[in-house]
Amino acid sequence: MNQKNLVEQWLAEEQAAHIHGWDFSHIHDRYEEGSDLPWDYRQTVLEHLSPTSRLLDLDTGGAEFLLSLGHPHHLTAATEAYPPNVSLCRELLTPLGVDFREADAAGPLPFEDASFDLVINRHGGYNPGEIARVLKPGGVFITQQVGADNDRDLVSLLLPALSDRPFPDQRLEIAAQRFEQCGLTLLEGQTAYRAIRFRDVGALVWFARIIEWEFPGFSVEGCLDRLLAAQALLDEKGVIEGTTHRFLLVAQKP
């Protein structure tokens, strides 16, 4: 494919970079990540979830994971702050009887003290003090987080002058310390670095536009020389590979 056709393809991917919930199906067969983490977030949640648990999912996104748990709706609550997902959750969760609230999970939570047996959060914001407040005694918080080093090699490829990390404190040891300061006990903590692979540059363009907080200022026209370098790398190696950073934290309120 000549350069003109490649650029047209990349511009089309840039235009297509919109998301509904947290749905990456647009590039599903063109990239891969996170399939070999040393823990299973879903299984960890299920190990702490009983049929009578009061469950809260913070930053639920489009509620895909929450609903997949099959927990009784009248015992389930969720928050979300991203406006398109707020609308989606209201349409989807409220008619089911799920207690959905629009709220920034990193701020005050609109729930009473000691309301929940289990609070979960995957790749979202959170406030350790608020989680400690809304958990019942003996309640558990489970989170899988994107770490500070996530995709940094891909950022360097596309935006080589960008050195600042968007969330530099996103590390297990810092998170664990903050929860311990709020009186919670760390039950489990793991960190993992794993490969993320793209099979075409267009998929990387779409990804970089969606994950705009990691790739601030990225555009096809503004980064064309770097995209051509990425294409040369793809032609040479057959794949563009980066590194993800994830951590799992499980903490309990005494």
N, C-alpha and C positions, 0 to 999 in steps of 0.2 A: 504494500500500500504506500503511495507516495505521501509526501509531507502535507500537501494540501488536503488530501482525504483524511489523514490522521487528525489534523487540526479541526476539520469539520466534525469529525466524530467526537473529539474531546469537547468541543463547544456544545454539541448536542447533549452530552452527559452532564455538562455544567448546567444546562437549562433544565434537565430532568431531575436535578438534585433536590427533591422534596421528599418528605417522609410522613407516613401515617402511622401513629403509634411509634413503635420502634422496629420497623419492618425493613430489613435489608434484602428482601427477596429480589430487588432489582438487579443486584450483583451476586445473587446466591451461588451460581455455578461459575463465577469468575474470580472468586476469592475464597480464602478459608482462614479461620482463626479459632482459637479457644476450644478445640475439640479434645485436647489432651491435658487439661488442668489436673493437678494431683488431688483435687477434691471435686465433689459433685454438689453444687449449690442446692439443687432441688432435693437431693437425698438428705442433705444436712437439715434443710427446712422440715422435711417430712419426719425426720427423727425427733424433732422437738414439737411437732404439731399433733395434738390429740383432737378427737372429734368434738370436744367441749371447749377447746381453746378459743379465747377472744384474740383474733388475729388482725394486725394492722400492717399494710404494705405501704411504705413510704416511697414517693416518686414512682408510682405504679406504671407510668408510661401509658400504654394503651390497655393495660390490665391483662395482657396476654398470659403472662406467667401466673398472676394471681388466680385467674379463672381456671387455669390448667390444674390447680391444686385440688379443685372439687370440694373446697371447704364449705360448710353451711353458710349461706349468704347472710343470714341474720346474725352470725357471729363474726362477720368480716367487715373490715373498714379499710379505706384507702385514701391517700392524698396524691395530688398532682398539681403542678403549677404552670406547666407549659400550655399556653392557651389552646392550641389545636387538640392536645390530648385531654385537656379539661372538658372540652365539648364532647369528645368521644366518650369519656368516662361517664359523663352525666347521662348520655343517651344509652350507654351500655349497662352501667352498674346500678344506677338508681332504680330503674324498673325491677331489677332483680332483688332489691331489698338490701343491697350492700350500702353501708354508711360511707358515702363518698363525700369528701370535703376538698374544696380548692384551697391549697396551702403550700407554702414553700417549706419543704421538709428541713431546711437548714435553719428555719426560724421557729417561732412559737407554734406549737401544735394545738389545734382546736379540739382537744379532748380533755376529759377530766383526769385528775391524778389516779394512778393505779387502775387503769382501764383495761390493760391488755396482758395476756399471758405470753404472747409472742409478737415481736415487731421485726419485720423483715425489710430489706432494702438491697436492691441490686443495681449498682452503677448510678446511684442517686445521691443527693445531698442528705445530710443528717446533722442533728444537734445532740451531742452526748447528754447534756443536761436535761433536755426535753425528753429524750428517750428514757433516761433514768426516772423522770417524773411520771410518765404515762405507763411504765411497766408496773405490774403487780409484784409484790414480793415473791421471789423465785422465778419471775419472768425472764425471758431470754431475748436478746437482740442478735440477729444474724445479718451480716452484710458481706456481699462480694463487691469489691471496689476496683476501679481503674486506677492504677498507681501513677505516680509522678513521672516515671520514665516511659510511659506508654507511647509507642509510635515515634519515638524521638529520632530514630534513624530515617524514617520516612519524612518527617518534618525537615531534617537536615538535607535530604535529597531535593525536596521541592522548595524549601525556604532556608537556604544555607546561612543567611545572616541572622536568623531568629534563634536566640539562645535561651530566652526566658521560658520556663515551664508554666503552664496556666494554673496548675495546682501543685506547687512544690512540696507541700506538707502531706501529700497523699502517699503515706508510707505506713506500713503496719505498726512499726514501733511507736510512731507519733500517735496514731489512732488509739492503740492500746493504752498508752499513757493517759490520754484524755478521758477514756472511759473509766480507768482506775481512779482518776481524780474525782470522778462523779460517783464513786462508791461501787461500781460494778466490778465483778471478778471475771478475768479473761479465762474462758473455757478452751478456746482453740484459736490459733493464729497461724496462717500459712501465707507465703509469698511465692509467686511463680512468674518466670519470664518464658514466654513461648513465641513461636514464629507466627507471623501473619503474612500471607502470600497472595499476590495479585497476578492474574494470568493475562491481563491486558491493562494498558495505561488508562483507558477510559474508565475502568472500574475504580482505579486509584483517584481519578479526577472526581468522580461521583462521591467517593468516600471522603475526600478532603473537603469538599463543599458541605457535606452533611456534618462532619465533625469540625465545624468551623472554629471552635474554641482551641483546638489543637493546631489548626492551620490558618491562623488569622491573616487576612489579607490575600489569601490564595485566590488566583483566578487563572484561567487558561492563557489569556493574553498577557497578563503580568508575569507569568512563570513559564512562558513558552520554551525558553532555552533549557530550563530544568526538566520540562516534560519530554523534550527531545532527548535529553541525556537519559531519562528514565526509559524511553523507548529503546535506546541503544543498549542499555543494561538488560532489558527484556529480550532483545534480539540475541544478545550474547549468552544469557543464562537460562532463558525460557521462562523466567519468573522474576518478579520484583518482591523481595523479601524484607520484612521489617520485624520488629520485636514488640510484643505486647507485655504489659506489666499489670498483674492482678494480685489482689490479696483478699483473703478470707478472714473475717473476725467473728467470733462468737463470744458474747459476754452475758453474764447473768447478774440480776439484781438480788442481793441477799434477802 
